[in-house]
């Protein structure tokens, strides 16, 4: 089962490395990882997507709380969330195909953020499924390069960490 875990940590050097190495030492795979500051500059939020059963999640949570810099750990498994990911996709785009590629991007509410003689860069934000679908459609033009940020999530409504 896939779990989205939010971890509030002290915004200090090497905290991310300690969290990531905790997963590596235990043999847990991180599917996605995103890190950034919160509204409080002394606190960072790490959003992890991991796969495992409830036992694995319980072990991860216990291990995270052993790290001094960890303030709070939340699993969004039973919580309605808004989650998003950002992708930049560089596509082979000769002039005769640009209109078609732009129309495809528009359907997904993606934007063309760079144009070159032979390529376009498409920026898309959304759920992983949405990004996967756009990526699949753009493959026929030839994806030159692609990067994705990893998922970020917030609980819906007034719930917060």
C-alpha positions as a Markdown table, in Angstrom:
| # | Residue | x | y | z |
|---|---|---|---|---|
| 1 | Unk | 0.0 | 0.0 | 0.0 |
| 2 | Unk | 1.2 | 3.5 | -0.8 |
| 3 | Unk | 1.6 | 6.0 | 2.0 |
| 4 | Unk | 2.2 | 9.7 | 1.9 |
| 5 | Unk | 4.1 | 10.7 | 5.0 |
| 6 | Unk | 4.8 | 14.3 | 6.1 |
| 7 | Unk | 7.6 | 14.9 | 8.5 |
| 8 | Unk | 8.2 | 18.2 | 10.2 |
| 9 | Unk | 11.9 | 18.6 | 11.1 |
| 10 | Unk | 14.3 | 21.3 | 12.3 |
| 11 | Unk | 15.7 | 23.2 | 9.4 |
| 12 | Unk | 19.3 | 22.4 | 10.0 |
| 13 | Unk | 22.1 | 20.9 | 7.9 |
| 14 | Unk | 22.2 | 17.1 | 7.4 |
| 15 | Unk | 18.7 | 16.5 | 8.6 |
| 16 | Unk | 17.5 | 15.3 | 5.2 |
| 17 | Unk | 20.6 | 13.0 | 4.9 |
| 18 | Unk | 19.8 | 11.5 | 8.3 |
| 19 | Unk | 16.2 | 10.8 | 7.3 |
| 20 | Unk | 17.1 | 9.3 | 4.0 |
| 21 | Unk | 19.9 | 7.2 | 5.5 |
| 22 | Unk | 17.4 | 5.8 | 8.0 |
| 23 | Unk | 15.3 | 4.5 | 5.1 |
| 24 | Unk | 18.3 | 3.1 | 3.4 |
| 25 | Unk | 19.6 | 1.3 | 6.5 |
| 26 | Unk | 16.2 | -0.4 | 7.0 |
| 27 | Unk | 15.9 | -1.3 | 3.3 |
| 28 | Unk | 12.8 | 0.8 | 2.7 |
| 29 | Unk | 12.4 | 2.3 | -0.7 |
| 30 | Unk | 11.4 | 6.0 | -1.0 |
| 31 | Unk | 9.2 | 6.3 | -4.1 |
| 32 | Unk | 9.1 | 10.1 | -3.9 |
| 33 | Unk | 10.7 | 12.8 | -1.7 |
| 34 | Unk | 10.2 | 16.5 | -1.6 |
| 35 | Unk | 11.6 | 19.0 | 1.0 |
| 36 | Unk | 11.1 | 22.6 | 1.6 |
| 37 | Unk | 10.7 | 25.2 | 4.3 |
| 38 | Unk | 7.3 | 25.8 | 6.0 |
| 39 | Unk | 5.7 | 29.1 | 7.1 |
| 40 | Unk | 8.2 | 28.9 | 10.0 |
| 41 | Unk | 11.8 | 29.3 | 8.6 |
| 42 | Unk | 13.2 | 27.2 | 11.4 |
| 43 | Unk | 11.1 | 24.2 | 10.3 |
| 44 | Unk | 11.2 | 22.2 | 7.1 |
| 45 | Unk | 8.6 | 19.7 | 5.8 |
| 46 | Unk | 9.7 | 16.5 | 4.2 |
| 47 | Unk | 7.0 | 14.7 | 2.2 |
| 48 | Unk | 7.8 | 11.1 | 1.5 |
| 49 | Unk | 5.9 | 8.5 | -0.6 |
| 50 | Unk | 6.6 | 5.0 | 0.5 |
| 51 | Unk | 5.1 | 1.6 | -0.2 |
| 52 | Unk | 4.5 | -0.9 | 2.6 |
| 53 | Unk | 2.0 | -2.5 | 4.9 |
| 54 | Unk | 0.9 | -1.0 | 8.3 |
| 55 | Unk | 3.8 | -2.8 | 10.1 |
| 56 | Unk | 6.4 | -1.2 | 7.8 |
| 57 | Unk | 4.7 | 2.2 | 8.3 |
| 58 | Unk | 4.7 | 1.8 | 12.1 |
| 59 | Unk | 8.5 | 0.9 | 12.0 |
| 60 | Unk | 9.2 | 3.9 | 9.8 |
| 61 | Unk | 7.4 | 6.2 | 12.2 |
| 62 | Unk | 9.1 | 4.8 | 15.3 |
| 63 | Unk | 12.5 | 5.2 | 13.6 |
| 64 | Unk | 11.8 | 8.8 | 12.5 |
| 65 | Unk | 10.8 | 9.8 | 16.0 |
| 66 | Unk | 14.2 | 8.5 | 17.3 |
| 67 | Unk | 15.9 | 11.3 | 15.3 |
| 68 | Unk | 16.3 | 14.4 | 17.5 |
| 69 | Unk | 15.5 | 16.9 | 14.8 |
| 70 | Unk | 12.1 | 15.3 | 14.0 |
| 71 | Unk | 9.2 | 17.3 | 15.4 |
| 72 | Unk | 6.2 | 15.5 | 14.0 |
| 73 | Unk | 5.4 | 12.6 | 11.7 |
| 74 | Unk | 2.0 | 12.2 | 10.0 |
| 75 | Unk | 0.7 | 9.5 | 7.7 |
| 76 | Unk | -2.1 | 10.6 | 5.3 |
| 77 | Unk | -3.3 | 7.1 | 4.6 |
| 78 | Unk | -6.8 | 7.8 | 6.1 |
| 79 | Unk | -6.9 | 11.5 | 5.5 |
| 80 | Unk | -8.3 | 13.3 | 2.5 |
| 81 | Unk | -5.4 | 15.2 | 0.9 |
| 82 | Unk | -4.6 | 17.6 | -1.9 |
| 83 | Unk | -1.4 | 16.3 | -3.5 |
| 84 | Unk | 0.5 | 17.6 | -6.5 |
| 85 | Unk | 3.7 | 17.0 | -8.4 |
| 86 | Unk | 5.5 | 19.2 | -10.9 |
| 87 | Unk | 7.1 | 17.9 | -14.1 |
| 88 | Unk | 9.2 | 19.6 | -16.8 |
| 89 | Unk | 9.2 | 17.6 | -20.0 |
| 90 | Unk | 11.5 | 18.5 | -23.0 |
| 91 | Unk | 10.0 | 17.3 | -26.2 |
| 92 | Unk | 11.4 | 17.1 | -29.7 |
| 93 | Unk | 9.3 | 19.6 | -31.5 |
| 94 | Unk | 10.0 | 20.6 | -35.1 |
| 95 | Unk | 7.9 | 23.6 | -36.3 |
| 96 | Unk | 5.3 | 21.5 | -38.1 |
| 97 | Unk | 4.4 | 19.7 | -34.8 |
| 98 | Unk | 4.4 | 22.5 | -32.3 |
| 99 | Unk | 0.7 | 23.4 | -32.7 |
| 100 | Unk | -0.2 | 19.7 | -32.0 |
| 101 | Unk | 2.1 | 19.5 | -29.0 |
| 102 | Unk | 0.7 | 22.8 | -27.6 |
| 103 | Unk | -2.9 | 21.5 | -28.0 |
| 104 | Unk | -2.0 | 18.4 | -26.1 |
| 105 | Unk | -0.4 | 20.4 | -23.4 |
| 106 | Unk | -3.4 | 22.7 | -23.2 |
| 107 | Unk | -5.7 | 19.8 | -22.6 |
| 108 | Unk | -3.7 | 19.0 | -19.4 |
| 109 | Unk | -3.5 | 22.7 | -18.4 |
| 110 | Unk | 0.2 | 22.5 | -19.0 |
| 111 | Unk | 2.3 | 25.4 | -20.2 |
| 112 | Unk | 5.0 | 25.7 | -22.8 |
| 113 | Unk | 7.8 | 27.4 | -20.8 |
| 114 | Unk | 10.7 | 27.3 | -23.3 |
| 115 | Unk | 10.9 | 27.1 | -27.1 |
| 116 | Unk | 14.0 | 26.2 | -29.1 |
| 117 | Unk | 14.5 | 25.5 | -32.8 |
| 118 | Unk | 13.9 | 21.8 | -32.3 |
| 119 | Unk | 12.3 | 21.4 | -28.9 |
| 120 | Unk | 9.8 | 22.7 | -26.4 |
| 121 | Unk | 9.7 | 22.4 | -22.6 |
| 122 | Unk | 6.3 | 21.7 | -21.1 |
| 123 | Unk | 5.6 | 22.4 | -17.5 |
| 124 | Unk | 2.7 | 20.5 | -15.9 |
| 125 | Unk | 1.4 | 20.4 | -12.3 |
| 126 | Unk | -1.1 | 17.8 | -11.0 |
| 127 | Unk | -1.6 | 14.4 | -9.7 |
| 128 | Unk | 0.9 | 11.7 | -10.6 |
| 129 | Unk | -1.8 | 10.1 | -12.8 |
| 130 | Unk | -2.2 | 13.3 | -14.8 |
| 131 | Unk | 1.5 | 13.7 | -15.3 |
| 132 | Unk | 1.9 | 10.1 | -16.3 |
| 133 | Unk | -0.9 | 10.5 | -18.9 |
| 134 | Unk | 0.6 | 13.6 | -20.4 |
| 135 | Unk | 4.0 | 11.9 | -20.5 |
| 136 | Unk | 2.5 | 9.0 | -22.4 |
| 137 | Unk | 1.0 | 11.3 | -25.0 |
| 138 | Unk | 4.2 | 13.3 | -25.4 |
| 139 | Unk | 6.3 | 10.1 | -26.0 |
| 140 | Unk | 5.2 | 9.9 | -29.6 |
| 141 | Unk | 7.0 | 13.2 | -30.3 |
| 142 | Unk | 10.2 | 12.0 | -28.6 |
| 143 | Unk | 10.9 | 13.0 | -25.0 |
| 144 | Unk | 14.4 | 14.4 | -24.9 |
| 145 | Unk | 14.6 | 14.9 | -21.1 |
| 146 | Unk | 12.3 | 14.9 | -18.2 |
| 147 | Unk | 12.3 | 15.7 | -14.4 |
| 148 | Unk | 9.7 | 15.4 | -11.7 |
| 149 | Unk | 9.7 | 17.0 | -8.3 |
| 150 | Unk | 8.1 | 14.3 | -6.2 |
| 151 | Unk | 4.7 | 14.7 | -4.5 |
| 152 | Unk | 3.8 | 17.2 | -1.9 |
| 153 | Unk | 0.6 | 17.0 | 0.1 |
| 154 | Unk | -1.6 | 18.9 | 2.6 |
| 155 | Unk | -4.6 | 17.6 | 4.4 |
| 156 | Unk | -7.9 | 19.0 | 3.1 |
| 157 | Unk | -9.9 | 21.4 | 5.2 |
| 158 | Unk | -8.8 | 22.8 | 8.5 |
| 159 | Unk | -6.6 | 19.8 | 9.5 |
| 160 | Unk | -2.9 | 20.5 | 9.8 |
| 161 | Unk | 0.3 | 19.0 | 11.2 |
